[in-house]
Structure formats: C-alpha cells, structure tokens
Amino acid sequence: MDRTETLAELVAQNPARAIAMDQLGLDYCCGGNERFDAACARSGLDPDAVAAQLDSAPVLDDTHACAEMTITELLAHLLVAHHAYLHEELTALDVLAAKVAGVHAERHPELHHVHELITLITEDLEPHLMKEERVLFPAIQRLTEGAAEFPFGSINNPIRMMGIEHERAGDLLERLRDATHRYEPPSDGCASYRALYERLAFLDHDTRLHIFEENHLLFPKASAIEAGSVAGSPE
C-alpha cells in the first residue's frame, strides 16, 4: 500500500477498506483528498497499524468495483444500492427512534437528541436525493451521450452544490456518531434499542460510502467528459 496516496484512492482500490476507515474515524468521503500519512498524523493513529489493518481487508469481487464502472453503470448502482435504501430506511428509522425514545429517554435523555438528528438527516438528504435524481444524474447521463449545454451552465455547478450538501450530511453523521457513542447501546438497552443503533451504524457507513462514490468516482468522471468536450470543440 502506498502511504502517500489519498484516503479516497485507497478505498477506490478496495472498497472493503471503507469499513476499517469508518471504525478508525478516517474520513474517506468528504475528506477523501487527504493523504493517508497526513490523516493518520492528524488523528493520532499509528500509520503502521492502520496500514496493516487496511491491507488485511478482504478484496471484494468485481461486482463491487465501482471504480471500474462506466458512468451509466455507476449511476444505476447509486440509485439502486444507495438512493433506494435511503428513501426506505430514513422514514423507518425516524419511527423506530421515536419508539425507543418514548420507552428509554427517561434513563437515556440523549435519545431525544438522536431522534432529532435523524429528523435533520432526513430533512437534509431527501431533497438532496431528489435533486440528484431529477437534475444532476439525468444531466450526467446526457453528457455521456454528447449533450454540451444545460440550463445551469457547466456540469460543475450542480456538482459543486452537491459537494457542499455532502459536507453538511457528513457533519450531521459525525454528530450522530457522538450522540450514540459510536452506536454503542447501553447495557440496559432492549432489542429495539440495539436494533436502532445497529441500523444507524449501517446508515452511517452506507451514506459515507455513497458520498465517496459520488465525490471521488462519479463527479470527476463527469467533469472530465465535459472538459474533454470543451477542449475538443472548434474555436
């Protein structure tokens, strides 16, 4: 493993490394452009131990190699694997969080904050997903088919806005991690309490991987196509 590579580059080589980075608190999605050695130093982590953990991550088969997908394949993957999951899970988590808070908040008042954060994440992500599904993703697909003009100008304009919204989502997930003590339920937590925290941990991981795939795979490919079209256009 090349320790001068960025966190995003290391995850692109093997997506299974994302799980280890989540556990270590290394931000490979919104902070994916940071070099591995710098990220370890900033987080106070032993780079040798982290590198060994990342190198031991199982190599996923080709069906999960998003870095090798075409833009059309990547768009379909994002919609099926991530968008559909969020549309269904966010509503269900809000209901479950309210139920758990209703039973346990007297002893664990932080559950009110957890429920509030889930509501904020839902309010943040649902309109974000719709913008991608109705505007940005169709525009990127049209870009691959030769389109060169869009009502919003350069494809980089909505990409930039989605990047800002990704950072906001990442901040909310970080607050959720803190509020749940990294999704560790208390010893007196019932089955619903434990299920909530397990599902929140998966939501955190899946959303970070989702943001990584857009920020570091889809968006650069779309920008490169547009840049190539502009460079190849006649004077």
QUIDASUL-V9383 format. One record per run of one state. SS is the DSSP state (~ for helix, > for strand, _ for the rest). FROM is the first residue (numbers start at 1). TO is the last residue. If there is no record, write none. Layout:
<<SS/FROM/TO> <SS/FROM/TO>>
This chain:
<<_/1/5> <>/6/6> <~/7/13> <_/14/16> <~/17/24> <_/25/34> <>/35/35> <~/36/43> <_/44/46> <~/47/55> <_/56/61> <~/62/64> <_/65/65> <~/66/68> <_/69/70> <~/71/104> <_/105/109> <~/110/144> <_/145/154> <~/155/179> <_/180/190> <~/191/232> <_/233/235>>
